[in-house]
């Protein structure tokens, strides 16, 4: 056999092996993608819906937040314990900054952000709140991002009632500082001061909507949130439903 024929035989074998390897990778990707879609996606979607429902219930159950009352350090500490009980059901610890190129908060940063919110963002009373994915095709989407990782995108909507003041936003894990205050400085603060103008006789009803990104990882066979990023919930279409005529 000449050297030329031997070279081309080896080349053909190499090409065949390469094609087999490529096909194997494609087949593995298709199979694992189908397994993820059929087994994990419904579980993740159910978890995301429960997370929204429990987040709304958590906001409702804040007995210390009443009109005209500034939270004490003890009340803030107690509320943080309640917040930890809520987040422990959904979050797993991941090192801060490990998600390269993406602005997101791990559980330690989320807890620090919520403590700051308790000190500066609370006012009035949140009487009721519902949160759910919007009823559109992209309202809740799940994308596989690794063998044990997924990203959830949520377009959220809901209804709320507040007493004392009309809210502008609702705190949500992952929200930036701009979205962490429930009360806007435009119209809800006395000019030149930080005193909130509250009227406990007034009850407001509003709609809300927003967006959340949740980064998940399968930990111990269970899907957990390891980072929360790009999150906000804004309030709009507010109307006075009790307490006279709004000025």
C-alpha positions in Angstrom: 0.0 0.0 0.0 1.4 3.3 -1.0 1.8 6.1 1.5 -0.8 8.2 -0.3 -3.5 5.5 0.1 -2.6 4.9 3.7 -2.9 8.6 4.4 -6.3 8.9 2.9 -7.5 5.7 4.6 -6.5 7.2 8.0 -8.0 10.5 7.0 -11.3 8.8 6.1 -11.3 6.9 9.4 -10.6 10.2 11.3 -13.5 11.9 9.5 -15.8 9.0 10.2 -14.9 9.0 13.9 -15.4 12.8 14.0 -18.8 12.5 12.4 -19.8 9.8 15.0 -18.6 12.0 17.8 -20.6 15.0 16.5 -23.7 12.8 16.1 -23.3 11.4 19.6 -23.0 14.9 21.0 -26.1 16.1 19.1 -28.1 13.0 20.2 -27.0 13.5 23.8 -28.1 17.1 23.7 -31.5 16.2 22.2 -32.1 13.4 24.7 -31.0 15.4 27.7 -33.1 18.4 26.5 -36.1 16.2 26.1 -35.6 14.7 29.6 -35.3 18.2 31.1 -38.4 19.4 29.3 -40.5 16.4 30.3 -39.3 15.9 33.8 -37.8 19.1 35.2 -39.8 21.9 33.5 -43.2 21.2 35.1 -41.5 20.9 38.5 -39.7 24.3 38.0 -42.9 26.0 36.7 -44.8 24.7 39.8 -42.1 26.0 42.1 -42.0 29.4 40.4 -45.8 29.8 40.9 -45.6 28.7 44.5 -42.7 31.2 45.0 -44.9 34.1 43.8 -47.8 33.0 45.9 -45.7 32.7 49.0 -44.0 36.0 48.3 -47.4 37.7 48.2 -48.5 36.0 51.4 -45.3 37.0 53.1 -45.9 40.7 52.3 -49.5 40.4 53.6 -48.4 38.9 56.9 -46.5 41.9 58.3 -48.4 42.8 61.4 -45.8 45.3 62.7 -46.2 47.5 59.6 -49.0 49.8 60.5 -49.7 53.5 59.7 -47.6 56.0 61.6 -45.3 53.4 63.2 -41.6 53.3 62.6 -40.2 49.8 63.0 -38.0 49.1 66.0 -34.7 47.2 65.8 -36.4 44.3 67.5 -39.3 44.3 65.0 -36.8 44.4 62.1 -34.9 41.4 63.6 -38.1 39.5 64.0 -39.2 40.3 60.5 -35.8 39.1 59.2 -36.3 35.8 60.9 -39.7 35.5 59.1 -37.9 36.4 55.8 -35.3 33.7 56.4 -38.0 31.1 57.0 -39.6 32.1 53.6 -36.3 32.2 51.6 -35.1 28.9 53.2 -37.9 27.1 51.3 -36.6 28.4 47.9 -33.0 29.5 48.0 -29.7 27.8 48.3 -26.4 29.6 49.1 -24.1 30.4 46.2 -21.0 32.5 46.4 -21.5 36.2 45.5 -20.3 37.2 42.0 -20.0 33.6 40.8 -22.5 34.4 38.0 -20.2 36.0 35.5 -21.4 39.0 33.6 -24.9 39.1 35.1 -26.2 41.5 37.8 -27.8 39.2 40.4 -28.0 38.8 44.1 -27.2 35.7 46.2 -29.2 35.0 49.4 -26.8 37.0 51.6 -27.2 40.1 49.4 -31.0 39.6 49.2 -31.2 39.6 53.0 -29.1 42.7 53.3 -31.3 44.4 50.7 -34.5 43.5 52.5 -33.1 44.7 55.9 -32.4 48.1 54.2 -35.9 48.1 52.8 -37.3 47.6 56.3 -35.4 50.6 57.6 -36.3 52.9 54.7 -39.0 51.7 52.5 -41.9 50.7 54.6 -45.0 52.9 55.1 -48.7 52.4 55.5 -50.1 48.9 55.5 -50.3 46.3 52.8 -53.7 44.8 53.3 -53.8 42.3 50.5 -51.7 41.2 47.5 -51.8 38.6 44.7 -48.9 37.8 42.4 -49.0 35.4 39.4 -47.4 35.0 36.0 -49.1 37.0 33.3 -51.5 35.0 31.2 -49.3 35.3 28.0 -47.1 32.8 26.3 -43.9 34.4 27.7 -45.4 34.9 31.2 -43.4 32.1 32.6 -40.5 30.6 30.6 -37.9 28.1 31.6 -34.5 27.6 29.9 -31.9 25.0 30.6 -28.5 26.6 31.1 -26.5 23.6 32.2 -26.7 19.9 33.3 -28.1 21.0 36.7 -29.0 24.7 36.0 -32.0 26.6 34.6 -33.1 30.2 34.3 -36.7 31.2 34.9 -38.1 34.4 33.4 -41.3 35.7 35.0 -43.6 38.5 33.8 -45.8 39.1 36.8 -49.1 40.8 37.5 -51.4 41.2 40.5 -53.7 43.2 42.7 -53.1 44.9 46.0 -54.8 47.0 48.6 -52.9 49.4 50.9 -54.0 51.5 53.9 -52.6 55.0 54.6 -50.6 55.6 51.4 -50.7 54.5 47.8 -47.7 52.3 46.9 -45.4 52.9 43.9 -43.6 49.5 44.0 -43.4 46.3 46.0 -40.1 44.9 47.3 -39.0 41.7 45.5 -35.8 39.7 46.0 -33.3 40.8 43.4 -34.6 44.3 43.0 -32.1 47.1 42.6 -32.0 50.0 45.1 -34.1 52.1 42.8 -36.9 49.6 43.1 -36.6 48.8 46.8 -38.7 51.6 48.1 -42.4 51.0 48.3 -43.2 54.7 48.5 -42.2 57.3 45.9 -40.8 60.7 47.0 -43.1 62.3 44.4 -46.4 63.0 46.2 -45.9 60.8 49.3 -43.3 62.8 51.3 -43.5 66.2 52.8 -41.2 68.4 50.6 -37.8 68.9 52.2 -38.3 66.2 54.8 -38.5 62.4 55.1 -41.8 62.3 56.8 -44.4 60.1 55.1 -47.8 61.6 54.6 -50.2 58.9 55.8 -53.9 58.9 56.3 -55.1 55.7 58.0 -58.7 56.4 57.0 -57.8 55.9 53.3 -57.6 52.5 51.5 -56.2 52.3 48.0 -56.6 49.5 45.4 -54.1 49.1 42.7 -52.8 46.8 39.9 -49.2 45.8 39.8 -46.9 44.2 37.2 -43.2 43.5 36.9 -40.4 41.1 35.9 -38.2 38.7 37.6 -35.3 36.5 36.6 -34.4 33.5 38.8 -31.3 31.4 38.4 -31.8 27.8 39.5 -29.6 24.9 40.4 -30.6 21.4 41.3 -29.3 20.8 44.8 -29.9 17.4 46.4 -32.4 16.4 43.8 -34.5 19.6 44.3 -34.5 22.8 42.2 -33.4 25.8 44.3 -32.9 29.5 43.5 -29.2 30.4 43.8 -29.4 34.0 42.4 -32.2 36.5 41.9 -31.6 39.2 39.2 -33.4 41.9 37.2 -36.4 42.1 39.4 -39.1 44.8 39.9 -42.8 45.2 40.6 -44.4 48.5 39.9 -47.8 49.7 41.0 -50.3 51.5 38.7 -54.0 52.3 38.2 -54.4 53.2 41.8 -57.8 54.3 43.0 -59.2 55.3 46.4 -61.8 52.8 47.6 -62.3 53.9 51.2 -61.8 57.1 53.2 -63.4 60.0 51.2 -62.2 61.9 48.2 -58.6 61.8 47.2 -57.0 65.2 46.9 
